[in-house]
């Protein structure tokens, strides 16, 4: 066997997913356990929704993470992907029904909470769930892959809770409930859009890895029912995949537009020194870039130059709109300039304080290191003097080794004491009386309570 074959075989073993895979029957039982819509799962879901809604309401990241850890929403989504992978139409139908019940109950619970709570202001944690982007697609895709691999293992790990946190299925549903409760359809649509992305790509990941692991397919009572089930499963997969592909394409286009627009504006700030940009608004849907500048508006030549730069930055389809903010608009521009200078000063001051704190920390580390080196040098000098004094008092000693350390109690590891251990090597055994005399002398010499003397015949 050649080296290439050996290398490929070892590489295949290294990344093998079937070695520690659970029995197919146990995997399916675990999947089916997660799609139950009675009793425990429903109560846990309602409580998790309430916890997540409170976390979004008070802007607490820790509370939101706790809600995601106890949420059972991942089960039905995994069930849909797994059922599609093993051609189990009944499991797909049960999982879809369970997911529908879970979604309805989540929206109902979160809507009721936000109707009753006196806190109606949309916090940053809530706003973050209304504008999905490309990274949410990638997180759901890779998180779903990690989740289905964890479900199929013999030894269960903490991967599933981690996937639940990363993919964030609960907060978007709570945000959608907030949109319903406050009559803001854009909040509902944006949050439910994010939930749809997460659910679709988690199910797609489960489907792909179920196929990759070659889990056994279910049999059908007749060829006709098998053909019908396959058509239904294929149609369900296509109906799920096509919108997700379209949404992913739209997200990629929007992110690319935002990236290029920001590069364009960064270039503008370097080349157009006379334009003082107060605010910018990038709308990837309408492909509009709106700028608010201070002072006199740009002349015709400047506008032509700015529009020509759009083509250079691959923004030929974008529309640039420039608004000017002058003294006549009812705003004191000198006040705006002063406020911006104050903001710049505060930011610079904060950065300087941070750097000074870091410098002080490094200086403390260097000082402590120097003190430790100085103390060590003093100890070495003292130990050398002690060795000479011991040799003068006990000529029979052939070698003397002195070490320094900490005396840690087994029952109380929080406390420690300086300890000195002295190894005495001689041609004949050193009596216990002599060792005790040396130990008492060293205690006085070093001013330490913990001194140990060990004798050895060489």
Secondary structure, DSSP 4 states (H G I P E B T S, - for coil): --HHHHHHHHHHHHT-SSTTBPPHHHHHHHHHHTT--STHHHHHHHHHHHHHHHHHHHT-HHHHHHHHHH--HHHHHHHHHHHHHTT-HHHHHHHHHHHHHHHHHHHHHHHHHHHH-S-----HHHHTTSS--HHHHHHHHHHHHHHHHHHTBSS--SHHHHHHHHHTHHHHHHHHHHHHHTT-HHHHHHHHHHHHHHHHHHHHHHHHHHHHTTPPPPP-SSHHHHHHHHHHHHHHHHHHHHHHHHHHHHHHHHHHHHHHHHHHHHHHHHH-TT-EEEEEEEETTTTEEEEEEESSPP-HHHHHHHHHHHHHTT-TT-EEEEEEE-GGGT--HHHHHHHHHHHHHHHHHHHHHHHHHHHHHHHHHHHHHHHHHHHHHHHHHHHHHHHHHHHHH-TTEEEEEEEEEEEE-SS-TT-EEEEEEEEEEESSPPPHHHHHHHHHHHHHHHT-SEEEEEEEE-
